């Protein structure tokens, strides 16, 4: 088989999307299959320097910021993100540039014979969409001789397809932990923390945020078990004096011998100071370990220009403000609302929302409702981003709002009708939030509209 173009490559990959709930998350079996697949490729993941990022909230932003700073310091940096917002090639980047369509197709063609070989192995099945992407990223980064590869986990950490690196020089970064994917990862915060901490392997250095005693204990035990080291950053000590406005977040950072006062971060949100601090501590450590200069001015420059779609981005449209943020669990929603209260004191806002099925929509709507003027429940459509992701019925969201006593809502059946149906009804600033799949469907429409103004 020879894939001729990106369309054929996408179609081939979409054939590997798990078609049932049982096959979505294969656990040990899927991880072993990924290890076998990468062994066929020569274990490229153990031939490059890896920064492995897991967590419930903030892992995408942290991974992005880490790659951005390292690039500004002069390194060639690989980055993976999932799911994508701007297209399939977004998932694999070098120096924050998406992989070219040609490189994507050519590299996938190199992998196809090994995918076929995996089918004939004891696993008797093709690696999944996400497993192939993981292998493709590691293989591509090795071929392109990146200095560092920043790898974002998909789901969990312990049994995630990305958790195949045995090299002791891997650095682990674990962002804030919260209750999400509880049917897979467990209903207790300790269970989820254990999955996330599963990326810590023998001899690794790990960084995380000081959280609850239960979570910290899990992290420390995993590090002890793996003969690894973990450093926990604290608000008020390592990052403090947090301020936010509609264009940036500012804070002071202090870690060992690295001090940066009045940092200006292009990502908006008080929680982004926490994510950025994890990135800065990681790079401070790497500078010492790998003997390079942590240039403070180049770091400041990188952070000031940082932009990441789906993380509280602000747009102006016909004298109206539109904000988009992929807050898809209660923890993320609390962070979003906390920041919105700072940006819009004593004001009500309008919300367009959609969530994946089985999310804790009740909790998220309760968090939104005190700040909401109007809420527009909607839905998204997707079956081609690595998972079959079904949108919650907007009628169910409306029913939940009604039970809560929130009456000012209106169902929008098709989120793509944002410009024609939603904006004429909006009185205040509009916040578009919920699933990243909602953002991925709306962002191209919004961008095209604004570009054609």
C-alpha positions in Angstrom: 0.0 0.0 0.0 1.3 3.5 -0.9 -0.6 6.5 0.4 -0.5 9.3 -2.2 -1.7 12.3 -0.4 -3.0 13.7 2.9 -6.6 12.7 2.2 -5.6 9.1 1.7 -3.4 9.2 4.8 -6.4 10.6 6.9 -8.7 7.9 5.5 -6.2 5.2 6.4 -5.8 6.5 9.9 -9.5 6.9 10.4 -9.9 3.2 9.6 -7.9 2.6 12.8 -10.3 4.5 15.0 -11.7 2.2 17.7 -15.3 1.3 16.8 -16.6 0.4 20.2 -16.3 1.7 23.8 -14.5 -1.5 24.7 -11.7 -0.9 22.2 -11.3 2.8 22.9 -8.9 2.3 25.8 -7.0 -1.0 25.6 -5.0 -0.6 28.8 -2.1 -3.0 29.2 -2.8 -4.6 25.9 -2.7 -1.3 24.0 0.5 -0.2 25.7 2.2 -3.6 25.0 1.1 -3.3 21.3 2.6 0.2 21.1 5.9 -1.0 22.6 6.0 -3.9 20.1 5.2 -1.5 17.2 8.0 0.9 18.3 10.4 -1.9 18.7 9.8 -2.7 15.0 10.8 0.9 14.3 14.0 0.6 16.4 12.7 2.3 19.5 13.2 5.9 18.3 11.7 7.2 21.6 14.8 6.1 23.5 17.2 7.9 21.1 16.0 11.4 21.8 15.6 13.6 24.9 12.0 13.5 26.0 9.9 15.8 28.2 6.7 13.9 29.0 3.7 15.9 30.1 0.6 14.4 31.9 -2.2 15.9 34.0 -5.9 16.6 34.1 -5.7 20.3 33.4 -3.1 22.4 31.7 -1.0 19.7 30.1 -1.5 21.1 26.6 -0.5 24.7 27.6 2.5 23.4 29.6 3.7 21.3 26.7 3.2 24.2 24.3 5.1 26.7 26.5 7.9 24.3 27.1 8.5 23.8 23.4 8.2 27.6 22.7 10.8 28.5 25.3 13.2 25.8 24.2 12.8 26.9 20.6 13.6 30.5 21.5 16.7 29.3 23.3 17.9 28.0 20.0 16.9 24.3 20.1 15.2 22.2 17.6 12.1 21.0 19.4 9.4 18.4 18.7 5.9 18.8 20.1 2.8 16.6 20.1 -0.7 17.8 20.9 -4.0 16.0 20.9 -6.7 16.3 19.8 -6.1 18.9 17.1 -8.1 22.1 16.4 -6.6 23.3 13.2 -6.1 20.0 11.3 -4.4 16.6 11.5 -0.9 17.9 10.9 -1.2 20.1 14.0 -0.6 16.9 16.1 3.1 16.7 15.2 5.2 19.9 15.2 8.8 21.0 15.1 9.6 24.4 16.4 5.9 25.1 16.7 5.4 24.6 12.9 3.0 21.8 11.9 4.5 18.8 10.1 4.2 19.4 6.3 1.7 17.3 4.4 4.5 15.7 2.4 6.5 14.7 5.5 3.3 13.4 7.1 2.4 11.2 4.2 6.0 10.1 3.6 6.6 9.2 7.2 3.3 7.3 7.5 4.2 5.4 4.3 7.4 4.3 6.1 5.3 3.0 9.0 2.7 1.1 6.9 4.7 -2.1 6.5 5.3 -2.2 10.3 1.6 -1.6 10.9 0.8 -4.6 8.7 3.5 -6.7 10.6 1.9 -5.7 13.9 -1.5 -7.1 12.6 0.1 -10.5 12.0 1.8 -10.6 15.4 0.3 -12.0 18.6 -1.7 -8.8 18.9 -3.7 -9.8 15.8 -4.8 -6.2 15.3 -3.6 -2.9 13.9 -2.2 -0.3 16.3 -5.0 2.2 17.0 -5.2 5.8 15.5 -3.5 7.3 18.6 -0.9 4.5 18.8 0.1 5.1 15.2 0.3 8.9 15.8 2.5 8.3 18.9 4.9 6.1 17.0 4.9 8.4 14.0 5.8 11.4 16.2 8.7 9.6 18.0 10.0 8.2 14.7 9.7 11.6 12.9 11.4 13.5 15.7 14.3 10.9 15.7 14.7 11.2 11.9 14.7 15.0 12.1 17.3 14.9 15.0 15.4 17.1 17.4 17.2 18.3 20.5 14.2 17.8 22.7 10.7 16.3 22.1 7.8 17.5 24.3 5.2 14.7 24.4 1.7 15.3 25.7 -0.1 12.2 27.0 -3.5 11.3 25.6 -5.4 9.7 28.5 -4.0 9.1 31.9 -0.3 8.3 31.8 0.5 4.8 33.2 -1.1 2.9 30.4 -1.1 5.7 27.8 0.5 4.9 24.4 3.1 7.6 24.9 4.4 5.9 28.1 7.0 3.8 26.2 10.2 5.7 27.0 12.7 3.7 29.1 15.6 6.3 28.8 16.4 7.5 32.3 17.0 11.1 31.1 13.3 11.6 30.4 11.9 14.5 32.3 8.3 14.2 33.6 5.9 17.1 34.1 2.6 16.5 35.8 0.1 19.4 35.8 -2.9 19.8 38.1 -5.0 16.7 38.9 -8.8 16.6 38.9 -11.7 14.2 38.4 -12.1 13.5 34.7 -12.3 10.2 32.7 -13.4 8.6 36.0 -14.9 5.5 34.2 -11.4 4.7 33.0 -9.0 6.2 35.5 -11.0 5.7 38.7 -13.4 7.7 40.8 -11.0 8.7 43.6 -8.5 11.5 43.1 -5.7 9.2 44.3 -6.6 6.7 41.5 -6.3 9.4 38.9 -3.1 10.8 40.4 -1.6 7.3 40.3 -2.4 7.0 36.5 -0.8 10.4 35.8 2.2 9.6 38.0 2.7 6.4 36.0 4.8 8.4 33.5 7.5 8.6 36.1 10.0 5.8 35.2 13.3 4.6 36.6 15.7 7.4 37.4 13.5 10.3 35.9 13.3 13.8 37.2 9.7 14.9 37.6 8.0 18.3 38.3 4.5 19.0 39.5 2.5 21.5 41.5 2.0 21.2 45.2 -1.6 19.9 45.5 -3.5 18.0 48.1 -1.7 15.8 50.6 -3.3 12.7 48.9 -2.1 13.7 45.5 1.4 14.7 46.7 1.7 11.4 48.5 0.9 9.4 45.4 3.6 11.4 43.4 6.2 11.0 46.1 5.5 7.2 46.4 5.8 6.7 42.7 9.1 8.6 42.6 10.4 6.6 45.5 9.3 3.3 43.8 11.1 4.3 40.6 14.3 5.7 42.2 13.2 9.0 40.7 13.1 12.6 42.0 10.1 14.8 42.1 10.0 18.6 42.7 6.7 20.2 43.7 6.3 23.9 42.9 4.3 26.1 45.3 2.2 29.2 44.7 3.6 32.1 46.8 7.1 30.6 46.7 7.9 29.6 43.2 5.2 31.8 41.5 3.5 34.8 43.0 2.1 38.3 42.4 -0.3 37.0 39.7 -2.3 39.5 37.7 -4.4 39.1 34.6 -6.0 41.3 31.9 -7.6 40.6 28.6 -4.3 40.3 26.7 -1.8 38.7 29.1 -1.0 37.2 32.5 1.9 38.5 34.6 3.7 36.9 37.6 7.0 36.5 39.4 8.9 33.2 39.1 11.5 31.9 41.4 13.1 28.4 41.3 16.6 27.7 42.7 18.9 30.2 41.0 16.4 31.2 38.3 14.5 34.4 39.1 12.2 36.2 36.7 10.2 39.1 37.9 7.1 40.6 36.3 6.9 38.0 33.5 4.4 38.8 30.8 2.7 35.7 29.4 0.6 35.9 26.2 -1.8 33.1 27.5 -4.6 34.6 29.5 -5.6 33.0 32.8 -4.3 32.9 36.3 -4.0 29.2 36.0 -1.5 29.8 33.1 1.0 31.2 35.6 1.0 27.7 37.2 1.5 25.9 33.9 4.2 28.3 32.8 6.1 27.8 36.1 6.2 24.1 35.5 7.7 24.8 32.0 10.3 27.3 33.5 11.4 24.9 36.3 11.8 22.1 33.7 14.0 24.2 31.5 16.0 25.6 34.4 16.7 22.0 35.4 17.6 21.0 31.8 19.9 24.0 31.5 21.9 22.8 34.5 21.8 19.1 33.5 22.6 19.7 29.8 24.9 22.7 30.3 23.2 25.4 28.3 22.5 29.0 29.1 19.0 29.8 30.3 18.7 33.2 28.5 16.2 35.2 30.5 15.6 37.8 27.8 14.9 35.2 25.1 12.6 33.4 27.6 10.7 36.7 28.3 10.3 37.2 24.6 8.9 33.7 24.0 6.4 34.0 26.8 5.1 37.5 25.8 4.2 36.3 22.3 2.7 32.9 23.4 -0.6 32.0 21.8 -2.4 28.7 21.9 -5.8 28.2 20.3 -8.5 27.1 22.6 -7.0 28.6 25.8 -9.0 31.8 26.5 -8.5 33.5 23.2 -10.2 36.9 22.7 -11.6 38.0 19.4 -13.4 41.2 18.5 -16.4 41.0 16.2 -18.8 43.9 15.4 -18.0 45.7 18.8 -18.6 42.4 20.6 -16.0 40.3 22.4 -15.9 36.6 21.8 -13.7 34.3 24.0 -13.0 30.7 23.3 -11.7 28.2 25.9 -11.7 24.4 26.0 -12.8 24.0 29.6 -14.1 20.4 29.4 -14.1 19.4 33.1 -15.2 21.0 36.4 -11.6 21.9 37.4 -10.9 23.7 34.1 -14.3 25.4 34.3 -13.6 26.7 37.8 -10.3 28.2 36.5 -12.0 29.7 33.5 -14.8 31.3 35.6 -12.2 32.5 38.2 -10.4 34.4 35.5 -13.6 35.7 33.8 -14.6 37.2 37.2 -11.3 39.1 37.2 -11.6 40.2 33.6 -15.3 41.2 33.8 -16.0 42.2 37.4 -19.7 42.7 38.2 -20.8 41.7 34.7 -22.8 38.9 33.3 -21.7 37.1 30.2 -23.3 34.9 27.5 -22.2 31.3 27.0 -22.3 28.9 24.1 -21.5 25.4 25.5 -21.2 21.8 24.3 -19.7 18.8 26.0 -18.8 15.2 25.2 -21.1 12.5 26.5 -20.4 11.2 30.0 -18.8 14.4 31.1 -20.0 16.0 34.4 -22.2 18.6 32.7 -24.2 19.3 35.8 -21.2 20.5 37.8 -19.9 22.6 34.9 -23.2 24.3 34.3 -23.5 25.1 38.0 -20.1 26.7 37.9 -21.1 28.8 34.8 -24.7 29.8 35.8 -23.9 32.5 38.5 -21.9 34.4 35.9 -24.3 33.8 32.9 -26.7 36.1 31.4 -27.8 33.6 28.6 -26.6 30.1 28.0 -26.8 28.5 24.5 -26.6 24.7 24.7 -25.3 23.3 21.4 -23.6 20.2 20.0 -20.6 19.3 17.8 -20.0 16.7 15.2 -16.8 14.6 15.0 -15.7 11.1 14.2 -12.3 11.6 12.8 -10.0 12.9 15.5 -8.8 9.6 16.9 -11.8 8.8 19.0 -15.5 8.5 18.2 -16.5 11.4 20.3 -20.2 11.9 20.7 -21.6 15.3 21.7 -24.1 15.4 24.6 -27.6 16.2 23.5 -28.2 20.0 23.9 -31.7 19.1 25.1 -30.2 17.3 28.1 -28.1 20.4 28.9 -31.3 22.5 28.7 -33.1 20.1 31.0 -30.2 20.3 33.5 -30.4 24.1 33.4 -34.1 24.1 33.9 -33.7 21.8 37.0 -31.2 24.3 38.3 -33.7 27.1 38.0 -31.8 28.8 35.2 -34.4 30.0 32.7 -32.5 32.2 30.2 -31.3 29.5 27.8 -31.9 28.7 24.1 -30.8 25.6 22.3 -28.7 26.0 19.2 -28.8 22.7 17.3 -25.9 23.4 15.0 -22.9 25.1 16.5 -21.8 26.1 13.0 -24.6 28.6 13.0 -22.6 30.8 15.4 -22.6 33.9 13.2 -26.2 33.7 11.9 -28.1 32.4 14.9 -26.1 33.0 18.1 -24.4 36.4 17.7 -27.7 38.3 16.9 -29.0 37.0 20.3 -26.0 37.9 22.3 -26.2 41.0 24.6 -22.9 40.6 26.4 -19.4 39.3 25.7 -19.8 35.7 24.4 -17.8 32.8 25.9 -17.6 29.7 23.8 -16.5 26.8 26.0 -16.7 23.1 26.7 -15.3 20.3 24.6 -12.2 20.9 22.5 -14.1 19.3 19.7 -16.6 22.2 19.9 -13.7 24.7 19.6 -12.2 22.8 16.7 -15.5 23.1 14.8 -16.1 26.7 15.6 -12.6 28.2 15.4 -12.2 27.8 11.6 -15.6 29.5 11.1 -14.7 32.3 13.4 -11.3 32.8 11.9 -12.7 32.9 8.3 -15.3 35.4 9.3 -12.8 37.7 11.0 -10.3 37.3 8.2 -13.0 38.5 5.7 -14.1 41.5 7.7 
